[in-house]
């Protein structure tokens, strides 16, 4: 219609040396005298000079054991809230919710995990749980997954974490149930009302920017430690995916189908029930899957706030140091078994339900008979588990300790034989990348760094980016944790840099070689399913506690999502364009650098955005293993009452950092017209293969 | 023929997209061209003061290029798109004033629509797709399935009742769409470019299907298309639209023979005239000298069909209307239409059947 000449990325049809003379161009854009990268370099050079002049002054360093007035205010607030527990209405509501959550969790624990007094064992023993879990998997996902489920649970038991595993599942399932009860109606509302959608979407945007970790502190203001806060935090974190994905699915039901069915005189209710919900169902189930994986991930992290489950043993082992790596490993392995089990079963269930809805899925009568027989077997297993003690309490085996021991000795062997290599890598990266950058970012006077960051934001993301950076940096300044925040930012930037290098190399390779894609993609998918926590364990084993470990763990955590985005971006480059470039005699290198990467630029920016957020989430958790800075401040806040305020302040600073990097990356993406709609898609955090 | 009241009457219909669109009607702004109005206040006029009647049992084709507003027009008829101004009367009822529930009743019983991209429900079998209209108006399952089954047979999909839309070809899916529209037994059928997503051969099959169903069921049809051949083949009358406005309304032969402006002339320039023109448009006034021994034909005989008999006879054709001689067609006139049209001048008599 009215298309003004725009600068298009990638191949242009006119020869590049005569952009102004091409016919039809109304007003050729004046060439920038200094290219963007020139400005960026100039800013960094000036920044560096200023930091030399500053020489370590005005960096706003606050020693680990000190707090400020601003931070103490939160500590006092918590004390006041606790003191006013019986009079404050808000606290009474929270108390009621808390009691309800605790009650339900206790009931469920009595059912499957802890002794339900006066019984010395839970109502249903391990055999019964295996039977029921197997039957449910059989019903929704098929017999292969039923076997997989039972094997996973048995493995958790063999490793010695049956009770903790059950607790993790209880918190996960209960939180998912609450999330769905709240989230699905909200999604329907958003899916049918444009206005509600417009209001709720930005809130979800911000919620999804937060690292899981930061939900803990504000919640700890209101809830006392224990199951209730674990559930509350998990619900808060797990709610956005299902809401977003379901609302999006409801909104994107084919316009023609809605119109066609409306033309037959359906009511609004009939449209929702008979058309929109059934057509959105596969995506909604994907949303449930995402919510479940998010819930599992944070229910583990909720070990920090004394939430029941596998988080606690991992946490204990991690904080105990390198001689407990074996124990951390088997606890982490239990989490991995559960994660894979939940992901496989829900994914298979979604595929299967789609198959059945379209008339496939085999003979229904046979299926029913199989289910009835298996159901009887499950009931027998429940009965047996209630009758015989050895089928009620998972027998102690030597498997767990033996595996732990083997892993421990393997780790010790590795660290002693390869310490030269690992230390070498660590020292190289630290001296070449981390230290100089930290000197620049955290070691400059605060106003120099602040100004430099705002100018960089402007260059990358325009005035809106600069404005949001200004607001976020002001907030960080107010929390009195400027220095720690800048150290954390350094770690984030270094890790993201490595993430992007690896993601681009792997992503391009995957996009160009089908075989590589086939081999790597399942690995990346599986890696994305893992709760962030378990990534710390192997890295800790190799590199020992410290800042570097946090950075490596963050790198490993963020690589899969970024790689997939790059690969998808490169593959989306139109076949015709690639063919045309090949026909013009491009070498593979020219094809990659001049056609495929520039045209995938939108996805590259998004990969950087996601990389940044994933890295930040993990760097913060790394505070646990000596990552220092904001992560350490947060951990300190949970573990020591008098530092509660500092912990909350660290949480605020983390959120502000997250918003800052997200806004800058998003601003950069929005400026890039080659990525329309990608951002919205990405916000749902849906793995691309579910969407295609 | 007795003059019955029209099945569908459209009077002064406007659709303007954009904020405060209703404020534009009745002001001089409304008369601005599309581009000017858009530049002025961001509104886009899709349908501009359109009026027409459709007689019961008539096939009324709305034709125009993409963006001419024809799809918007047909959606306004049952208010799938809310018209900005104007009146639509169906069966004596003013659709624009109907309440939500009256509108639903109208859609459930009187008017059905067939869509370009089918709009089938992928999670339902063919039979349940066809039965959807019956389902939403509360027909019991056994009964609606039986009715839907009959329609599946009627559109030639016997045996595919339990298939899912994914398993069918495009042409078959559109047959499902057609059956679904027929299931409500509506008096009026609306078609929005129903066959433009189909292969040419399938498209011809489907057009023949519509001709067959029309002969069998005698529905009133409003048929939107951008394909002139399709319009000429199916239409009793054709409305040509451009930029939301009516350019010309007329019978196929009239549009081809007497285009009102260059736009329409350009449109119809490739049409094989002999297939469309009737004798009415090639005859000359009779003179007393004319022979009265040639074949006698009615005014709406298509030239191609008249050609063989006309050329075989040594005398010119006499064209009659209501028993009176109204014109004479010479061999010359026939040949001008038939031969001048053909790019390869072969013997036209052998082609004509």
HADDOCK unambig.tbl for C-alpha pairs under 7 A between the chains (distance, minus, plus):
assign (segid A and resid 256 and name CA) (segid B and resid 117 and name CA) 6.72 0.50 0.50
assign (segid A and resid 256 and name CA) (segid B and resid 119 and name CA) 4.92 0.50 0.50
assign (segid A and resid 257 and name CA) (segid B and resid 119 and name CA) 3.78 0.50 0.50
assign (segid A and resid 257 and name CA) (segid B and resid 120 and name CA) 5.96 0.50 0.50
assign (segid A and resid 257 and name CA) (segid B and resid 121 and name CA) 6.86 0.50 0.50
assign (segid A and resid 260 and name CA) (segid B and resid 115 and name CA) 6.87 0.50 0.50
assign (segid A and resid 260 and name CA) (segid B and resid 119 and name CA) 5.60 0.50 0.50
assign (segid A and resid 263 and name CA) (segid B and resid 80 and name CA) 6.94 0.50 0.50
assign (segid A and resid 263 and name CA) (segid B and resid 107 and name CA) 5.79 0.50 0.50
assign (segid A and resid 263 and name CA) (segid B and resid 112 and name CA) 6.51 0.50 0.50
assign (segid A and resid 263 and name CA) (segid B and resid 113 and name CA) 6.55 0.50 0.50
assign (segid A and resid 264 and name CA) (segid B and resid 107 and name CA) 5.19 0.50 0.50
assign (segid A and resid 264 and name CA) (segid B and resid 108 and name CA) 5.25 0.50 0.50
assign (segid A and resid 264 and name CA) (segid B and resid 112 and name CA) 6.39 0.50 0.50
assign (segid A and resid 264 and name CA) (segid B and resid 133 and name CA) 5.17 0.50 0.50
assign (segid A and resid 265 and name CA) (segid B and resid 104 and name CA) 4.34 0.50 0.50
assign (segid A and resid 265 and name CA) (segid B and resid 105 and name CA) 6.63 0.50 0.50
assign (segid A and resid 265 and name CA) (segid B and resid 107 and name CA) 4.73 0.50 0.50
assign (segid A and resid 265 and name CA) (segid B and resid 108 and name CA) 4.86 0.50 0.50
assign (segid A and resid 266 and name CA) (segid B and resid 104 and name CA) 6.80 0.50 0.50
assign (segid A and resid 266 and name CA) (segid B and resid 136 and name CA) 5.57 0.50 0.50
assign (segid A and resid 357 and name CA) (segid B and resid 123 and name CA) 5.57 0.50 0.50
assign (segid A and resid 358 and name CA) (segid B and resid 123 and name CA) 5.48 0.50 0.50
assign (segid A and resid 358 and name CA) (segid B and resid 164 and name CA) 6.36 0.50 0.50
